[in-house]
Amino acid sequence: MKNLKFTLILFLSLIIAFPSCKKDEKVKSATEKNHERKKSVKIPVFNGDSAYAFVKKQVDFGPRVTGSEAYKKARKWFIDKFKSYGADVEVQKFKANFANGTKADAANIIAHFNPGKKRKVIIASHYDSRYMAEKDPDPELKNKPIDGADDGASGVGVIFEIARLLKENPLDMSVDLILFDAEDNGNDKEDETWCLGSQYWSKKAAQSGYKADFGILLDMVGAKNALFPKENNSKQYAGPVQDVIWNLAANMGYGDLFANIQRGNINDDHYYVNKVARIPMVDIINIPDAQKGFGSYHHTHKDNINIIDKNTLRRTGQVVIAVMYKYASDDL
């Protein structure tokens, strides 16, 4: 994005360097129109209540472990809901081989809004939930699947509110809303056992020559007392994009949520989008403690609807929406 600005400034300076009356008028006219366009940027209001309802809808299906009945019902609902908002929906099927030896038919869900536009951004999350609660203090609950209200459902809830807003507030830019599958059934000994959906999508994107200007990943973005530091893999691969998002959040008064601190190298879906697909993607993820890492509810049965905060959803979503609409209008 900064390169786009620099190119535009350089172009205008070259024109001014060879002045004529007519050229000066053209530059002035173009500049005035650009300022008018910036002033007219209308950013929709993100509704935290609506996003919360989308989170609850998912949790009500039950644990959405890839291949389970609850998962299949949720997946059908996702597809139908995206279509109701006018998206062209692509279902990218693949075979998931999990770390625990199980296999399942999996599918990434991609909702295309305004395909074919020159500019394109990606907003993504994973929609599956974990098959076990290995961090739960109760030994009898460790092998039972979790609701995944924050770890999965919160990001998806924000995405569906974004989809609703895109239908009501058309945007002159392509937007791909991606729900990655099979993210959360890995083990801590092997990084590649996680994020199977984004690994598959990223390989296909690289092979097909798919391009996007940048992406934002939403993972665990709805909990009470959340904190989003600048995740280190995001900084390495998409530092300029990360800075723009966090600076904008601070200017919006959300610096307490989008904290200007570095923390963690997270092996999340964005890693493969950056590394394999070569698309700069930033992870917005809750890492409240430098030592303990994720919230105390992580991979336990406390990751249920009771930890979800409408205000966290609202503020997260409002920042993402602001980034999208400002970028589409040359106002970043």
N, C-alpha and C positions, 0 to 999 in steps of 0.2 A: 504493500500500500504506500509506503514511503517512496518507493521507486516510481510509482505512478505520479505522485506529487512532484517529484524532482524532474521527471520528464516534462511535465506540463509547464513548470516554471522555466526550465531551460528553453523550451519551445517559444514561449512568450518573450523571453529576453532576446532571443535571436531576431524575432520579428521587430522588436523595438529598436534593435541596433541598426536597422536599415529603414529609417523612418520615411514615411510619406503621409500626406494628409489622409488619403483613403485608408492606408494601412492602420494609422493611428485610430481612426474611427472604428475600424473593424475590431481592433484589439479592445478598445474601450467598450464597444457594444458586447463583445463576447464576455468581457470581464463583468459587466453589469448584469448580463443574463445569468452568469455563473453565480453571482452573489444572490440574485433573486431566487435562483433554484435552491440554494442552500437555505435561505430564509423560509422557503415554503415546505421544507422537509417536515412531514408530520409523522411522528413516531406513535404507533398505536399503544394504548395502555394495556399492559399485560395483567390478566386477571388471576390472582393467586387462588381464589376460590375455585375457579374453573380448573386450574392445573391440579389442585388438590382432589377434585372430583375424578379427574383422569387417573390419578395415582390410586385412589380408593377402588376404582373400577377394576384395576389390575389385581390389587390385593384380594378383592372379593372372589376372583377366579380361583384363588389358592396359590400355593407355590408353583411357579411357572418353569419347572425344570424341563429342559429341552426333551421333547418326546412324550411328555406326560399329557394327560387329558386336559388339565387346567391350562397348560401351555398351548395346546391346539385350539382351545376355545378362545384364549386371549389373542392368538395369532390371527384367527379369522376376524375377530372384532377389530384388530388393528387395521387390517386390509380394508374392511368395509368402511371404517371410519375415515381413513385417508381418502378413499374414493368419494365419500360424501362431501368432502371439502374440495373436490375438484382436482385432486392429484392424479397423475398417471402413475399407477403402482406397479412396481417390478418386484417379483418374488424370486430371489436368487437361492436356489436349493443346493445343498451340499450334504455330504456325510460327515458327521462329527464322531471322532474317536476320542473318548474321554480318558483322562488319566487313571480312572478307577477301573478301566477295562470295558466299560459299557460303550455301546454305539447307538446313534440315533439319527433319524432324518432331521436335518436342521434347515433353516432358511433365513437369510437376511431379507429385510423388507425395506425397499427404497421407494419413497414417495417423491416424484418429480413435479416441481412447480415451475411453470414457465420454461420448459425445456427449449434449448436453442438460443437463448440469450448469450451475449458475449461474456458477461460476467456471471460467475457461478460461485456459490458458497455451499458448504456442507454443514449441517447440524446433526449430530449423531448421539446415540446412546445404545446401551445393550438392554434387551428386554427379557432375557432369561434370568432365573434366580437360582441360587446355589442349592445343590442336592443334599448338603449336610451343614451342620452348625458346629464345626470343630472347635470354635472358641467359646461355646456356651458353657457356663459353669456347672450345669446339670448334666452329669454323665449319661443319663437316660435320654437326653434330647440331642446329643451330639450327632447322631446318625440320621436325624430327621431333617427334611428339607425346610428352608426358611421362607417367610413371606417376601423378603426382599423389597420392602416398601421404599427404602432409600437406595439400596444397592440394586439398581435396575429400574424400578418403577418411577422414581422421582424424575430421572432424566427423561423418560418416556412421557411422563405427564407434562413436563415443560414443552416437549416437542409437539404434543397434540394441541396444546394451547397456541403454540406458534402456527401450526397448520390452520387452526380456526381463524387466527388473525390474518394469515395470508389470503384466505378466501374473502374476508371482509375488507381487506386493505391491500389491493393488488400492488405488486412490487415489480419494477422494471429490471428484473434480474432473475436468473435461474437459481432455484434453491432445491437442493436434494436433502430431504430429511431421511436419515438412514437409521434403522433399528438393527443393530448387530445381534446375532444369535450366538449361543454357545460360548459366552465370555467367561462364565463364572464357575466352571467345574474343573479347574486345574489343580496342581499341587505346588507347594513351595519349593520343591527340589528342581523342577523343570519349568522355566519361564514359558517355553513354547506350548505348554499344555493349556495355557490360558488364551483367551481372545481368539478362538478358532474362527469365529465369523468374520472378524476384521482381517485376520490373516488371509482368509479365502477371498474376501472382497478386494483387498489390496493387491493380491497377485493378479486377479482378473482385471483390475483397473490398470495395472502396469502393462499387462499384455495387450489391452485394447487401446491404450493411449488416452484413457480418460483423464480429463483435466478439470481442476477447480482452483480458484484463486487462493482459498484457505478453508479451513474447517474448524469447528468447535465441538469438542466432545463433552458431554454432560454425564458425570458419574457421581452419584451420591451428592445431590444438590438440593435436598429438601429437608434436612434434619434441623432440629432446634439447635441454636448456638453453633451453627456451622462456621467454618473458616476455610476460605479458598486461598492458599498461598500460591506463589508462582512455582509450579511443578517443574523440576529440572529438565526432564526430557523435552517438555514443551519449550523451555528456554533454549535448549540446544538446537532444536530443529525449526522452531517457529518463534524465536525471540521477539522480532519486531511486531508480529501479530499479537503476541501475549502482552507486550507493553501497551499497545493501543487499547486493548480490552481493559486492562487494569487501570490505565490512566482515565479512560472514559468512566469506569465505575467510580473512581475517586471523585471525578467531577460531578457525578450524579449524587454524591453523598453516601456511597456504599463502600468506602474505603475500609470500614470495619469488617466487611464480609470478604471483599477482594483485597486481601492483605498484601502489602508490598514487601513480602519476604520470600526468600527461596527455601524450598523444602521438598525433599523426596525425589527419587527417580522411580516413577511408577510405570510398571509394565502393564499398560492399559491399551485399549483399542487404538488410541491415537499413535502409539509407538509404530505399529505396522503401516498405518496410513502415511506416516512420515518417512519411515525407513524403506518401505517397499513401493508404495504408490507415489512417493516423492511429492506429496501434497502437504504443505505446512498445516498442521492441526494442533490446537491447544487443548489441553485437558483442564476443565474446570472440575475440581474434585475436592471433597472435604477431607483435610488433613489437619485436625485441630491441635495436635500435640507433636512437637518435634521428636520426642523420644518414643512415645507410644504409637504414633502414627494415626491410623484411622480411629473413628469414634468407638466407644466401648461397646456399642451395639453390633459392630461389624462381625459378620458371620456367626451371629447368635440369633436366638428367637426374639430378642428385643428389637430386631429390625422389622418392626411392624408399623401399622398405621399410626400408632400413638407417638412415634418420634417425629412424624412429619409436621412441619410448620408452614402454614400458608404464606407467611411473610417472607420466609427464606425462598420459597418457590417464586413468589412475586418479584422479589428483588433480583434473583438470578435471571429469571425470564425477561425482566425489563432491560437488563444490561444486554442480553443477547439480541433482543429485538432492536435496541438502539444501534448496536453494531451493524446489524443487517440493513436497516433502513438508511442509516447514515452512509454506509459504504455504497449502497445503490445510488445514492444522490451526490456522490463526490464530496461528502462532508466529514470524512475521517482524515 
